Amino acid sequence: MKNKYAEFREKTQDKKLLAAADCVVLKLVDNRIKVLLVKRKKEPKKGGWALPGGFLEKNEDLEGCAKRELWEETGLKKANYNYFGLVGVFSSPRRDPRARVISSAYLVLLGKEKKQKLKAGTDATEAKWFSWDNLPELSFGSAHKRILKVAKIKLIEKIQTTNLIFAFLSEEFTLGCLQKTYQIVGAGAVNQADFKKSILFKKMIKPGKGLKYQARDSYKIKNNKLKMVCKIV
């Protein structure tokens, strides 16, 4: 008996389409946003820099693909990051010179206390942090620039309307550190008094145990789960 999907497969066998996942990995270092890139081991653009990522394998979903590729190419595991979420799906017909590739991109945020020992592997020869405002030429130029642009827009939206800002911080922090992080990420300059009043009013934080290197009061986030809030300021 002919397989009921045989006719469909015959009609679509020449329509080669590949699925992939890419990661925009960010952290704060010396008050600057850093982006994690990998140096390509293979063509196209061997030796060039790109976002960590790769092609979907047979028995995994796209989120699993992104996490696997991130681990294989940089050594980062789930325990190393504070946030992992979808940026969007990118499907421009000529975004990859090898084939028609549809990619799901994910935003990954690392906090200050997370230890990240980078270890390049598989398709990458090196993993390195770069300042967001001083990135090298990218191997998949327009495709990865588009992902980074959308990721920045989504990040700022979430910083302003959720508690995502805390993903960049240590477990305990001062209000001054929180406000500075809020401004660096791109949410804009805010008045110190208004910021403190808003944060305390929204009951997003609670008193911490205290930081040895700070005389000021320290705080902790009340709920580590991502949640919507009214605009912080």
DAWOTA-V470471 format. One record per backbone hydrogen bond with DSSP energy under -1.0 kcal/mol. CO is the residue of the C=O (numbers start at 1). NH is the residue of the N-H. If there is no record, write none. Layout:
co->CO nh->NH
co->CO nh->NH
This chain:
co->3 nh->6
co->5 nh->9
co->6 nh->10
co->7 nh->11
co->8 nh->12
co->12 nh->15
co->14 nh->16
co->18 nh->102
co->19 nh->56
co->20 nh->104
co->21 nh->54
co->22 nh->106
co->24 nh->108
co->25 nh->36
co->26 nh->110
co->27 nh->34
co->32 nh->29
co->33 nh->132
co->34 nh->27
co->35 nh->130
co->37 nh->128
co->38 nh->50
co->39 nh->125
co->40 nh->47
co->45 nh->48
co->48 nh->40
co->49 nh->139
co->50 nh->38
co->52 nh->23
co->54 nh->21
co->57 nh->60
co->61 nh->65
co->62 nh->66
co->63 nh->67
co->64 nh->68
co->65 nh->69
co->66 nh->70
co->67 nh->71
co->68 nh->72
co->69 nh->73
co->70 nh->74
co->71 nh->75
co->74 nh->119
co->77 nh->80
co->78 nh->81
co->83 nh->109
co->85 nh->107
co->88 nh->105
co->90 nh->103
co->92 nh->95
co->100 nh->18
co->102 nh->20
co->103 nh->90
co->104 nh->22
co->105 nh->87
co->105 nh->88
co->106 nh->24
co->107 nh->85
co->108 nh->26
co->109 nh->82
co->109 nh->83
co->121 nh->124
co->123 nh->41
co->126 nh->39
co->128 nh->37
co->130 nh->35
co->131 nh->134
co->140 nh->144
co->141 nh->145
co->142 nh->146
co->143 nh->147
co->144 nh->148
co->145 nh->149
co->146 nh->150
co->147 nh->151
co->148 nh->152
co->149 nh->153
co->150 nh->154
co->151 nh->155
co->152 nh->156
co->153 nh->157
co->154 nh->158
co->155 nh->159
co->156 nh->160
co->157 nh->161
co->158 nh->162
co->160 nh->232
co->161 nh->229
co->163 nh->166
co->164 nh->167
co->165 nh->168
co->166 nh->169
co->173 nh->219
co->174 nh->178
co->175 nh->179
co->176 nh->180
co->177 nh->181
co->178 nh->182
co->179 nh->183
co->180 nh->184
co->181 nh->185
co->182 nh->187
co->191 nh->195
co->192 nh->196
co->193 nh->197
co->194 nh->198
co->195 nh->199
co->196 nh->200
co->197 nh->201
co->198 nh->202
co->199 nh->204
co->200 nh->203
co->204 nh->222
co->206 nh->220
co->211 nh->214
co->218 nh->208
co->219 nh->173
co->220 nh->206
co->227 nh->163
